[in-house]
């Protein structure tokens, strides 16, 4: 099927999120706000034909993203400010699951001394559009620590990052001991 009037980068071979992808999401939706589904370190990963060791984020319905040190620091800062936790806790990449981040393309980013442009994480605390009432109701039904553990596993990642839901979990952990 022939297609006309499309972005010349639409069908490029790319395994991971790139600046052009972020620009496309912004053009389509106004902003590139994604929720982290998974965060991990891996070795020997094929990133568009090159084997790479590094930190990676995965999102629903988008390609994974290689996360450089600047973006990791920014995500940790967002997490720390949102959850009022220690720097060590904020740098633990497992804690980032469920965190909403906004990406943008900065054409001034340099790599190996050359201006190439790149993806950056915008410092912005998430606007929690998620209703906390269903999660709080589920947690309110917990009678034992085992109930709490099971119920926590049933919550959506974005529910688990809500301050009210986190506070309720901590309250129940103490109360149910």
MOTA-V750597 format. One record per residue. N is the residue number from 1. RES is the residue in one letter. PSI is psi in whole degrees, -180 to 180 (* if undefined). OMEGA is omega in whole degrees, 0 to 359 (none if undefined). Layout:
N/RES/PSI/OMEGA + N/RES/PSI/OMEGA
//
This chain:
1/X/125/179 + 2/X/143/176 + 3/X/138/179 + 4/X/156/174 + 5/X/36/180 + 6/X/165/176 + 7/X/131/182 + 8/X/-10/179 + 9/X/0/186 + 10/X/-44/186 + 11/X/22/178 + 12/X/155/179 + 13/X/112/182 + 14/X/128/182 + 15/X/-21/185 + 16/X/158/181 + 17/X/134/179 + 18/X/170/181 + 19/X/-40/181 + 20/X/-33/177 + 21/X/-45/179 + 22/X/-44/178 + 23/X/-39/179 + 24/X/-42/178 + 25/X/-43/179 + 26/X/-42/179 + 27/X/-37/182 + 28/X/-42/189 + 29/X/-9/182 + 30/X/-35/177 + 31/X/159/175 + 32/X/86/180 + 33/X/120/183 + 34/X/152/177 + 35/X/129/181 + 36/X/121/179 + 37/X/-34/182 + 38/X/143/175 + 39/X/135/186 + 40/X/167/172 + 41/X/138/179 + 42/X/159/180 + 43/X/153/175 + 44/X/41/181 + 45/X/136/177 + 46/X/107/176 + 47/X/97/180 + 48/X/46/175 + 49/X/-8/179 + 50/X/135/177 + 51/X/126/187 + 52/X/141/169 + 53/X/139/178 + 54/X/-173/179 + 55/X/141/184 + 56/X/147/173 + 57/X/145/173 + 58/X/147/181 + 59/X/160/173 + 60/X/135/172 + 61/X/17/176 + 62/X/163/177 + 63/X/157/174 + 64/X/164/181 + 65/X/134/171 + 66/X/133/184 + 67/X/112/180 + 68/X/174/185 + 69/X/-38/179 + 70/X/-44/179 + 71/X/-34/176 + 72/X/-42/178 + 73/X/-41/181 + 74/X/-43/178 + 75/X/-42/178 + 76/X/-40/179 + 77/X/-43/178 + 78/X/-47/181 + 79/X/-45/181 + 80/X/-47/181 + 81/X/-35/180 + 82/X/-41/187 + 83/X/-2/179 + 84/X/51/183 + 85/X/-180/180 + 86/X/159/175 + 87/X/-38/180 + 88/X/-45/178 + 89/X/-39/183 + 90/X/-25/179 + 91/X/-9/178 + 92/X/110/187 + 93/X/-22/177 + 94/X/-30/180 + 95/X/-17/184 + 96/X/-16/181 + 97/X/129/181 + 98/X/-10/181 + 99/X/136/177 + 100/X/128/178 + 101/X/153/176 + 102/X/130/180 + 103/X/150/173 + 104/X/163/179 + 105/X/126/178 + 106/X/112/183 + 107/X/-10/181 + 108/X/-1/180 + 109/X/136/179 + 110/X/145/174 + 111/X/125/180 + 112/X/42/175 + 113/X/-5/181 + 114/X/143/177 + 115/X/114/183 + 116/X/-19/188 + 117/X/158/180 + 118/X/170/180 + 119/X/136/175 + 120/X/151/175 + 121/X/126/179 + 122/X/135/175 + 123/X/110/178 + 124/X/125/176 + 125/X/139/183 + 126/X/146/171 + 127/X/106/185 + 128/X/99/178 + 129/X/-10/183 + 130/X/131/177 + 131/X/128/182 + 132/X/-11/186 + 133/X/-47/179 + 134/X/-42/180 + 135/X/-42/179 + 136/X/-38/178 + 137/X/-44/179 + 138/X/-46/180 + 139/X/-35/180 + 140/X/-19/180 + 141/X/-9/184 + 142/X/130/180 + 143/X/-18/181 + 144/X/167/176 + 145/X/-34/178 + 146/X/-40/175 + 147/X/-44/181 + 148/X/-46/180 + 149/X/-45/180 + 150/X/-48/181 + 151/X/-42/179 + 152/X/-40/179 + 153/X/-22/181 + 154/X/-15/181 + 155/X/152/177 + 156/X/151/180 + 157/X/-40/181 + 158/X/-26/175 + 159/X/-37/183 + 160/X/-19/181 + 161/X/-6/180 + 162/X/130/182 + 163/X/-40/181 + 164/X/-37/180 + 165/X/-43/177 + 166/X/-42/180 + 167/X/-41/179 + 168/X/-41/179 + 169/X/-47/181 + 170/X/-40/178 + 171/X/-45/181 + 172/X/-37/178 + 173/X/-42/179 + 174/X/-46/184 + 175/X/-37/186 + 176/X/0/181 + 177/X/*/none
//
